[in-house]
Amino acid sequence: MTSLSVETLAADAAEPITSAGNAQLGIAVLAGIAVIVLLITKFKMHAFLALTIGSLALGAFAGAPLAATIKSFSTGLGNTVAGVGVLIALGAILGKLLADSGGADQIVDTILAKTGKRAMPWAMVLIASVIGLPLFFEVGIVLLIPVVLMVAKRGNYSLMRIGIPALAGLSVMHGLIPPHPGPLVAIDAVGANLGVTLALGLVVAVPTVIIAGPVFSKYAARWVDIQPPENMIPARPSEDLEKRPSFGATVATILLPVVLMLVKALVDIVVDDPENGVQKVTDVIGSPLIALLAAVIVGMFTLGRAAGFTKERLSSTVEKSLAPIAGILLIVGAGGGFKQTLIDIGVGQMILDFSKSWSIPALLLGWLIAVAIRLATGSATVATISAAGLVAPLAEGMSTGEVSLLVLAIGAGSLFFSHVNDAGFWLVKEYFGMDVGQTIKTWSVMETIISVVGIVFVLLLSLVL
């Protein structure tokens, strides 16, 4: 996305709203993050309110005027929602169409029907990765859990042998691949090219999901050998439908925005001439807004109408898809406000000075910051937003590929060791019928593997870009 580049943010914050030195700014940042962590973990406050209060605390600790802090927060919130909010909404609509039309079930059933017993964990990775592209993590879990439980029971598999690959596919998509909210906000914050980030994200995601999914599931199944809980197998959406969209049409619809954005990135690299007619066309159709909008419109026919939805049913599906994302939009927006406050009080120069004096590579620094915030708050989205705001100044002078790798490093860090302060931890625990110890040995370790393997491949890519 280019609507809110880091250069624009830097220009807006040319004069910091406080004259505090690096020591005071460092204390202010730690105190602001501590306030957010405390409110989320100790007082169970909603992340939107915690980020809002934390932003005000950040400005206060840095010695900035309250009015200037409020202005910075409001500006950041508005710019972030304007840049990312519509994309999140379009992604939610496409995901709801996929779920309600039975398209997701069609993908699952088709792949499973053609898969042998030994290849089943790999099939679960493929299913979760494809379905996870347009869906939020929690929605993906709700869609896939019935399939995971039924396959495990029907094929007499260890639940971990089937469940871990599916969870790995969903989690990798959530942390590394746009149009998920975290990667989108990070792209926005550091001024990365979305198409290049998507392409490099896929390069990192493939080996990461293989290692954390099918490979690790062999060990997870030995550590925690449990059977699927009978009471957790819910009905699937397509059971109430007379017909479902075809497999080919469903996959094509899901991949449409990805293909359009990748085509734009490829043309930008090969042609590299803003006045070229082909590049002008791909710049339009490959923009995230147009690509996702095209997929939604196409999906109304290939998914909704193919499932027999009336105009009224389509309208209702779209309406129902938007309500659940209100909280996500507010969190993302408040995260943007926190990020802008960080920039405006002059944290950028402090981070630059810090990275130079300690000689920490920018990619590793972004990962470490995201890891720390993830461990403290439990939220991958909050970790991504906060880390992106802190390291955004490091993107200055980087090449297009390096900036995209910075986004992926932050995304990988945001997935590190999910534990008891993460809603996803409890979701997986309850659906799979595990106790806390079993969930840590499987889900938490899997998330850590994704994070570590992800940053390793990001650093390897940085050597050749």
Secondary structure, 3 states (H helix, E strand, C coil): CCCCCHHHHHHHCCCCCCCCCHHHHHHHHHHHHHHHHHHHHCCCCCHHHHHHHHHHHHHHHCCCCHHHHHHHHHHHHHHHHHHHHHHHHHHHHHHHHHHHCCHHHHHHHHHHHCCCCCCHHHHHHHHHHHHHCCCCHHHHHHHHHHHHHHHHHHCCCCHHHHHHHHHHHHHHHHHHCCCCHHHHHHHHHHCCCHHHHHHHHHHHHHHHHHHHHHHHHHHHHHHCCCCCCHHHCCCCHHHHCCCCCCHHHHHHHHHHHHHHHHHHHHHHHHCCCCCCHHHHHHHHHCCHHHHHHHHHHHHHHHHHHHHCCCHHHHHHHHHHHHHHHHHHHHHHHHHHHHHHHHHHCCHHHHHHHHHHHHCCCHHHHHHHHHHHHHHHHCCHHHHHHHHHHHHHHHHCCCCHHHHHHHHHHHHHHCCCCCCCCCHHHHHHHHHHCCCHHHHHHHHHHHHHHHHHHHHHHHHHHHCCC
